[in-house]
Amino acid sequence: MLPETTPEDDGTTTPAPGRRPADRVTLRTDLRAAIPDATAAVAVTAAVFAFLYARMESGDSATVAVMPFMDDASAYWMYLLSQAFGWSGLLWAWGTVMLGLLLSGPRPARLPVSRQVLERWHRTTSLTTMALMLAHALLFAAELVRYEAQLAWAERLWAGFADAFVPGWYDSGTGRVAIPLGQGALYLAVPLGLLFYVRQRIGANTWRRLHRFVIVVYVLSVWHTLLYGTNVWYGEWPRTVLWLLQLPVAALLLLRLLRPARRTERLRAPRRDAGVSLPGWAARAVGRVLAAAVVVGLVVVVVSGRDGGRERPPEPLSTSPHAHEPE
């Protein structure tokens, strides 16, 4: 979730021998700086929770259309709160990815704030995103513990933990695919985000190469939501908004690939005397083609409205609690 910057332009300064810079970026300082951002995220989560709760109470909830047995907002409030944390986490992930793509490419001629401020925002939104993802998973596990009331406490705790955090353990419905995707996003996001704070130990180039995989975290998160977010199962406005938000991400990623900030990443002819190998050139060319195809595909999906979403059924899908397990 962090910009691909060199140690000299990531907000730090090179200390004089025997001196510690006053503005050195550490996890502790970023955690303190993330407090306002995290407070805003909690407020957004509360608003989303209230919205989902009201929709369930009014009978308009797509979640109830998918799982009729959940037609009781007061009983399934932990599930709704888990969904709310998931949605705010996805929103914060979108924001931090946009900031990262903006900072990792050629510097815009005009920025509303200094580059150092944008980098700090990128780091703090990254930390907030990880916390929201973890809260989403923990509340899902808590809902599963509450749901298995017929089991002994030890069995309930293990069932909730295993279903929420052990890849491949959840074996019901769409969750067999969707939950491992979400787990993969969480388990990649935490180390990739925190590696920034040990980049001087592992080397800036190693950190930069690993950090590029954060886009995979975002893709897995969106994929998880499309498969298992009951509020976007049907072709209604939440699903449309989710698709629309992907357009600027794909466009910035394509721009980042077409105009990389570093000369070594530019798509030059594969000449060995210029230090450009054929495999490296081919990999960068394929990346650009794939990114362009994704942008075109997203535009087609948004314009046509055909994205694989289901039609809302005239009757509830099933009254069985195992027909479609909670997100």
Stockholm file with secondary structure:
# STOCKHOLM 1.0

chainA/1-327         MLPETTPEDDGTTTPAPGRRPADRVTLRTDLRAAIPDATAAVAVTAAVFAFLYARMESGDSATVAVMPFMDDASAYWMYLLSQAFGWSGLLWAWGTVMLGLLLSGPRPARLPVSRQVLERWHRTTSLTTMALMLAHALLFAAELVRYEAQLAWAERLWAGFADAFVPGWYDSGTGRVAIPLGQGALYLAVPLGLLFYVRQRIGANTWRRLHRFVIVVYVLSVWHTLLYGTNVWYGEWPRTVLWLLQLPVAALLLLRLLRPARRTERLRAPRRDAGVSLPGWAARAVGRVLAAAVVVGLVVVVVSGRDGGRERPPEPLSTSPHAHEPE
#=GR chainA/1-327 SS CCCCCCGGGSSCCCCCTTCCCTTCCCHHHHHHHTHHHHHHHHHHHHHHHHHHHHHHHHTCCHHHHHCGGGCCTTTSHHHHHHHHHHHHHHHHHHHHHHHHHHHHSSCCSCCSSCHHHHHHHHHHHHHHHHHHHHHHHHHHHHHHHHHCTTSCHHHHHHHHHHHHHSTTTCCSTTHHHHHHHHHHHHHHHHHHHHGGGGHHHHCHHHHHHHHTTHHHHHHHHHHHHHHHCGGGSBSSHHHHHHHHHHHHHHHHHHHHHHSCSSGGGSCCCCCGGGTCCHHHHHHHHHHHHHHHHHHHHHHHHHHHCCSSCBCCCSSCSCSCTTSSCCC
#=GC SS_cons         CCCCCCGGGSSCCCCCTTCCCTTCCCHHHHHHHTHHHHHHHHHHHHHHHHHHHHHHHHTCCHHHHHCGGGCCTTTSHHHHHHHHHHHHHHHHHHHHHHHHHHHHSSCCSCCSSCHHHHHHHHHHHHHHHHHHHHHHHHHHHHHHHHHCTTSCHHHHHHHHHHHHHSTTTCCSTTHHHHHHHHHHHHHHHHHHHHGGGGHHHHCHHHHHHHHTTHHHHHHHHHHHHHHHCGGGSBSSHHHHHHHHHHHHHHHHHHHHHHSCSSGGGSCCCCCGGGTCCHHHHHHHHHHHHHHHHHHHHHHHHHHHCCSSCBCCCSSCSCSCTTSSCCC
//
